[in-house]
Amino acid sequence: MLAQYIIENRTTVRAAAKKFGVSKSTVHKDISERLPQFNRALYLQVREILEVNKAQRHIRGGIATRKKYRGE
């Protein structure tokens, strides 16, 4: 369910963890260690989305910092 949620919503690990009420480390462990054993194809789809999120992380951080200091 966790992997399908990430794929359908193209969400971040943090957002998925919040939605399912678990920690980010639990999401990482489930996706990176447990999922490949059960469904390799699903794992590859999720990993692709998480790689894109990781590449965009610095951009989101800069936007959040800008909003913080502008008082938004």
TORSE-919141 format. One record per residue: residue number from 1; x, y, z of N, C-alpha, C in turn. Coordinates in nm, 2 decimals. Each point is the difference from the previous one (the first is absolute). Layout:
BEGIN
+-----+--------+--------+--------+--------+--------+--------+--------+--------+--------+
!  nr !   n_xx !   n_yy !   n_zz !  ca_xx !  ca_yy !  ca_zz !   c_xx !   c_yy !   c_zz !
+-----+--------+--------+--------+--------+--------+--------+--------+--------+--------+
! NUM !      X !      Y !      Z !      X !      Y !      Z !      X !      Y !      Z !
...
+-----+--------+--------+--------+--------+--------+--------+--------+--------+--------+
This chain:
BEGIN
+-----+--------+--------+--------+--------+--------+--------+--------+--------+--------+
!  nr !   n_xx !   n_yy !   n_zz !  ca_xx !  ca_yy !  ca_zz !   c_xx !   c_yy !   c_zz !
+-----+--------+--------+--------+--------+--------+--------+--------+--------+--------+
!   1 !   0.08 !  -0.12 !   0.00 !  -0.08 !   0.12 !   0.00 !   0.09 !   0.13 !   0.00 !
!   2 !   0.10 !  -0.01 !   0.08 !   0.09 !   0.11 !   0.01 !   0.07 !   0.04 !  -0.14 !
!   3 !   0.04 !  -0.11 !  -0.07 !   0.07 !   0.02 !  -0.13 !  -0.10 !   0.06 !  -0.10 !
!   4 !  -0.12 !  -0.06 !   0.00 !  -0.11 !   0.05 !  -0.09 !  -0.03 !   0.14 !   0.02 !
!   5 !  -0.01 !   0.04 !   0.13 !  -0.03 !   0.14 !   0.04 !   0.11 !   0.10 !  -0.06 !
!   6 !   0.12 !  -0.04 !   0.02 !   0.11 !   0.08 !  -0.05 !   0.00 !   0.01 !  -0.15 !
!   7 !  -0.03 !  -0.10 !  -0.07 !  -0.01 !   0.00 !  -0.15 !  -0.12 !   0.08 !  -0.05 !
!   8 !  -0.12 !  -0.02 !   0.06 !  -0.12 !   0.07 !  -0.05 !   0.01 !   0.15 !   0.03 !
!   9 !   0.06 !   0.04 !   0.11 !   0.00 !   0.14 !   0.04 !   0.13 !   0.07 !  -0.02 !
!  10 !   0.10 !  -0.08 !  -0.05 !   0.14 !   0.05 !  -0.02 !   0.04 !   0.08 !   0.12 !
!  11 !  -0.02 !  -0.06 !   0.11 !   0.03 !   0.07 !   0.13 !   0.14 !  -0.03 !   0.05 !
!  12 !   0.03 !   0.08 !   0.10 !   0.13 !  -0.02 !   0.07 !  -0.01 !  -0.10 !   0.11 !
!  13 !   0.12 !  -0.05 !   0.05 !   0.00 !  -0.09 !   0.11 !  -0.07 !   0.06 !   0.12 !
!  14 !   0.03 !   0.13 !   0.03 !  -0.05 !   0.06 !   0.11 !  -0.16 !   0.01 !   0.00 !
!  15 !  -0.05 !   0.03 !  -0.12 !  -0.15 !   0.01 !  -0.01 !  -0.06 !  -0.14 !   0.01 !
!  16 !   0.07 !  -0.10 !  -0.06 !  -0.06 !  -0.14 !   0.02 !   0.01 !  -0.04 !   0.14 !
!  17 !   0.10 !   0.03 !   0.07 !   0.01 !  -0.04 !   0.14 !  -0.11 !   0.06 !   0.08 !
!  18 !  -0.02 !   0.13 !  -0.02 !  -0.11 !   0.07 !   0.07 !  -0.14 !  -0.06 !  -0.03 !
!  19 !  -0.02 !  -0.03 !  -0.13 !  -0.13 !  -0.06 !  -0.04 !  -0.03 !  -0.13 !   0.07 !
!  20 !   0.11 !  -0.09 !   0.01 !  -0.02 !  -0.13 !   0.06 !   0.03 !   0.00 !   0.15 !
!  21 !   0.04 !   0.11 !   0.06 !   0.03 !   0.00 !   0.14 !   0.12 !  -0.08 !   0.05 !
!  22 !   0.10 !   0.00 !  -0.09 !   0.13 !  -0.07 !   0.03 !   0.11 !   0.10 !  -0.01 !
!  23 !   0.12 !  -0.04 !   0.04 !   0.12 !   0.08 !  -0.01 !   0.06 !   0.00 !  -0.14 !
!  24 !   0.08 !   0.10 !  -0.04 !   0.06 !   0.00 !  -0.13 !   0.10 !  -0.12 !  -0.01 !
!  25 !   0.06 !  -0.04 !   0.11 !   0.10 !  -0.11 !  -0.01 !  -0.08 !  -0.13 !  -0.03 !
!  26 !  -0.12 !  -0.01 !   0.05 !  -0.08 !  -0.12 !  -0.02 !  -0.04 !  -0.01 !  -0.15 !
!  27 !  -0.03 !   0.12 !  -0.06 !  -0.04 !   0.00 !  -0.14 !   0.13 !  -0.04 !  -0.08 !
!  28 !   0.11 !   0.06 !   0.03 !   0.13 !  -0.03 !  -0.07 !   0.03 !  -0.15 !   0.01 !
!  29 !  -0.02 !  -0.06 !   0.12 !   0.03 !  -0.14 !   0.02 !  -0.10 !  -0.09 !  -0.08 !
!  30 !  -0.12 !   0.04 !   0.00 !  -0.10 !  -0.08 !  -0.07 !   0.02 !   0.01 !  -0.15 !
!  31 !   0.03 !   0.11 !  -0.05 !   0.02 !   0.02 !  -0.15 !   0.13 !  -0.06 !  -0.04 !
!  32 !   0.11 !   0.03 !   0.07 !   0.13 !  -0.05 !  -0.05 !   0.04 !  -0.14 !   0.03 !
!  33 !  -0.05 !  -0.06 !   0.11 !   0.04 !  -0.13 !   0.04 !  -0.11 !  -0.10 !  -0.01 !
!  34 !  -0.12 !   0.03 !   0.03 !  -0.11 !  -0.10 !   0.00 !  -0.07 !  -0.01 !  -0.13 !
!  35 !  -0.02 !   0.11 !  -0.07 !  -0.08 !   0.00 !  -0.13 !   0.07 !  -0.08 !  -0.11 !
!  36 !   0.13 !   0.02 !  -0.01 !   0.07 !  -0.08 !  -0.11 !  -0.02 !  -0.15 !   0.01 !
!  37 !  -0.01 !  -0.05 !   0.12 !  -0.02 !  -0.14 !   0.02 !  -0.14 !  -0.05 !  -0.05 !
!  38 !  -0.10 !   0.09 !   0.01 !  -0.13 !  -0.04 !  -0.03 !  -0.04 !   0.03 !  -0.15 !
!  39 !   0.04 !   0.12 !  -0.04 !  -0.05 !   0.05 !  -0.13 !   0.11 !   0.09 !  -0.06 !
!  40 !   0.09 !  -0.05 !  -0.08 !   0.11 !   0.07 !  -0.05 !  -0.05 !   0.11 !  -0.10 !
!  41 !  -0.10 !  -0.02 !  -0.08 !  -0.04 !   0.10 !  -0.09 !  -0.06 !   0.12 !   0.07 !
!  42 !  -0.08 !  -0.02 !   0.10 !  -0.05 !   0.11 !   0.08 !   0.11 !   0.08 !   0.07 !
!  43 !   0.10 !  -0.08 !   0.05 !   0.11 !   0.07 !   0.06 !   0.07 !   0.09 !  -0.09 !
!  44 !   0.02 !  -0.04 !  -0.13 !   0.07 !   0.08 !  -0.10 !  -0.07 !   0.13 !  -0.03 !
!  45 !  -0.14 !  -0.01 !   0.00 !  -0.08 !   0.12 !  -0.03 !   0.01 !   0.09 !   0.12 !
!  46 !   0.00 !  -0.05 !   0.12 !   0.01 !   0.09 !   0.12 !   0.13 !   0.07 !   0.00 !
!  47 !   0.11 !  -0.08 !  -0.02 !   0.13 !   0.05 !   0.01 !   0.02 !   0.11 !  -0.10 !
!  48 !  -0.06 !  -0.01 !  -0.12 !   0.01 !   0.11 !  -0.10 !  -0.05 !   0.13 !   0.05 !
!  49 !  -0.12 !  -0.01 !   0.06 !  -0.06 !   0.12 !   0.06 !   0.08 !   0.06 !   0.11 !
!  50 !   0.05 !  -0.09 !   0.09 !   0.08 !   0.05 !   0.11 !   0.13 !   0.06 !  -0.05 !
!  51 !   0.06 !  -0.04 !  -0.11 !   0.12 !   0.06 !  -0.05 !  -0.03 !   0.14 !  -0.05 !
!  52 !  -0.11 !   0.01 !  -0.07 !  -0.04 !   0.14 !  -0.04 !  -0.02 !   0.09 !   0.12 !
!  53 !  -0.07 !  -0.05 !   0.10 !  -0.02 !   0.08 !   0.12 !   0.13 !   0.04 !   0.06 !
!  54 !   0.10 !  -0.09 !   0.01 !   0.13 !   0.03 !   0.05 !   0.07 !   0.10 !  -0.08 !
!  55 !  -0.01 !   0.00 !  -0.13 !   0.06 !   0.10 !  -0.08 !  -0.06 !   0.13 !   0.01 !
!  56 !  -0.12 !   0.01 !   0.04 !  -0.07 !   0.13 !   0.01 !   0.00 !   0.05 !   0.14 !
!  57 !   0.06 !  -0.07 !   0.10 !  -0.01 !   0.03 !   0.14 !   0.06 !   0.14 !   0.03 !
!  58 !   0.12 !   0.03 !  -0.06 !   0.06 !   0.12 !   0.02 !  -0.08 !   0.12 !  -0.04 !
!  59 !  -0.08 !  -0.02 !  -0.11 !  -0.08 !   0.11 !  -0.05 !  -0.12 !   0.03 !   0.10 !
!  60 !  -0.06 !  -0.11 !   0.05 !  -0.11 !   0.02 !   0.09 !   0.05 !   0.06 !   0.13 !
!  61 !   0.12 !  -0.03 !   0.04 !   0.06 !   0.06 !   0.12 !   0.02 !   0.14 !  -0.01 !
!  62 !   0.05 !   0.05 !  -0.12 !   0.02 !   0.14 !  -0.03 !  -0.13 !   0.07 !   0.00 !
!  63 !  -0.11 !  -0.05 !  -0.05 !  -0.13 !   0.06 !  -0.01 !  -0.05 !   0.01 !   0.15 !
!  64 !   0.01 !  -0.10 !   0.08 !  -0.05 !   0.01 !   0.14 !   0.08 !   0.11 !   0.08 !
!  65 !   0.13 !   0.01 !  -0.03 !   0.08 !   0.10 !   0.07 !  -0.04 !   0.14 !  -0.04 !
!  66 !  -0.03 !   0.02 !  -0.13 !  -0.04 !   0.13 !  -0.05 !  -0.14 !   0.04 !   0.07 !
!  67 !  -0.09 !  -0.10 !   0.00 !  -0.13 !   0.03 !   0.06 !   0.02 !   0.03 !   0.15 !
!  68 !   0.08 !  -0.07 !   0.07 !   0.02 !   0.03 !   0.14 !   0.05 !   0.14 !   0.03 !
!  69 !   0.10 !   0.05 !  -0.08 !   0.05 !   0.13 !   0.02 !  -0.08 !   0.11 !  -0.05 !
!  70 !  -0.09 !  -0.03 !  -0.09 !  -0.10 !   0.10 !  -0.06 !  -0.12 !   0.01 !   0.09 !
!  71 !  -0.02 !  -0.09 !   0.09 !  -0.11 !   0.00 !   0.09 !  -0.13 !  -0.06 !  -0.06 !
!  72 !   0.02 !  -0.09 !  -0.09 !  -0.12 !  -0.05 !  -0.07 !  -0.05 !  -0.12 !   0.07 !
+-----+--------+--------+--------+--------+--------+--------+--------+--------+--------+
